[in-house]
C-alpha cells in the first residue's frame, strides 16, 4: 500500500511506494552473530564473529544460496564488509586490524591492507565511485588510514580523534571524509588533502578539518553512511539518536557538512547500523538498533520521519542493508541469522538484477592488474610481506620464462597487452593483433591467431565475455571483436563522426587510443579517441551506433 502520512509531502510520497515490510527469507549459516552484510543486487556478502566471510547469490524461487566462503577471512571476527560500486570487488575489515579486498565473483583474495600497529577495524567504505580507493575506521586508535586495493601501502594516516572510530563515510561522492568517534566528536575532511598528507605521522602541515562538532552523540557514535549522490549523511550513536547532515556547497565545491544535524528519535537503544538508498526527495534511510527493531525514514520537507518500524529479530540487530532500488531490506542480528524483507511487491519467485551503471564498470575493468595474492604473512608491526614470488623462494631473482622474438610475434612496437587465464593478446604498430595460449606442457606461449583488420597501428587490446572474445582498436578509428577460438571477426565498431558525437556512418577522424570491456554479463565497450570522444556500446544490441558518445567525460 502507498505510504500515507500528513508529515510527508505529497511530492516525496509520490516518488516512493513502500508497503509494510514482509518477511521473505531467513538466512542461516554463521556459527556466531552476524556482524555485517552488504548487497549488490542479486549478490550478498555477510561476515560474522566466526571469522567467516560468505558470498550468496539470489536464486529465483529459492532465495539466497551460498556460493563461496572464506573460513578464515580474518584472524578474529569480521566486522565490516562493503561492495565497490562496480560490483567487481568487495572489501572486509576485522578485529585483527586488517582490511582485505576480494573478487566479487568468487571471493578470491586480491589485496591485504595492514597498517602498522592498527587496532580493530570496525567500519569501512569505498571512498569514491571512480577511483580505486577506500577509507576505513579503526577501533581503539585515533588513526584513520586510507588505502587503495591495487597497492598494499597506505596512502595516508590521519590522526583524527582521541576516541575510537566506529563511524566513517565519504559524502559528496568521495570528495569528503566524515569520521565520528566514541567521544561523540564528528569531523569532516577534504579527502584529497588527507591523501596528500601521507603517512609520516605528525606532519608539518597537519590536515585541518573542514568541520568539527563536539557532542554529536552522547556516549559516542557507532555508525555512519552517506547517500548515493553524497548530498546527505547520517550518523547513529549510543544515545539512540540518528543525526542527519547536509553537504554545504560553495562555488560548486563541497566545503563541509555544516547544515542540518537534526535529530531523529524513535529507537529506544543504541543505533548500530545505518544505510541509505536513493537520493534527494527519494532518499530512504534504514536504521538498526539494539532495541531489536529496524526503522525506515523518508524525507518530509527539510527533515526525515519514521514511516515503518520492523520488529526484525528476537535479539539485537547488528547490521542493515537496503537494495539500491529499495525493493528489499536485509537485517542481521546477534541471533546468528539474516532476514530479508520485501518493501513492496517483491516475492521469492522474482528475479534480482545486479545494479548497472555503465561507466562504473570501467573503473576496475575485468580486475586488470588486481591479480590473486601470493602467500603473505603479517609481522609484529602489522606489515604484510610476500613470502613467495611465482613459486620461487623469497629473495631469489625473477626469471624470464620466455622471450618472444620471432616471426610469430610482431615487426613493430607492441603497444598493449591483455591477459585472461592462459590467454595473452598483443597489439602492435605493425597493424596486427595476435593471440597466444600458454602451454604448461611445453612451458611456452603458443601462437593461436593473427588478427589483421586495422589499416593503421593497433593501440589497444582487451578480453571480453570471460575470455571468449578479443577486442582490438587502432588509429583507423575502429574497434573490432574477434572470436578467440576461431580468430573470426565478429563485429566492427566505428567511432561516430562529428563534434557532437552524432553518428555519421563512417569512422570519425580520431584514432582510438584506448579500449576497455566491462566485466558484466551484458558486456559494454568503451573507447577513447583522439578527437575527445568516448563512445560506449552494448554488445547485447545490434545497433551499430553507440549508446553514448560524450566529450569531456568525468
Order of alpha helices (4+ residues) and beta strands (2+ residues): alpha-beta-beta-beta-beta-beta-beta-beta-beta-beta-beta-beta-beta-beta-beta-beta-beta-alpha-beta-beta-beta-beta-beta-beta-beta-beta-beta-beta-beta-beta-beta-beta-beta-beta-beta-beta-beta-beta-beta-beta-beta-beta-beta-beta-beta-beta
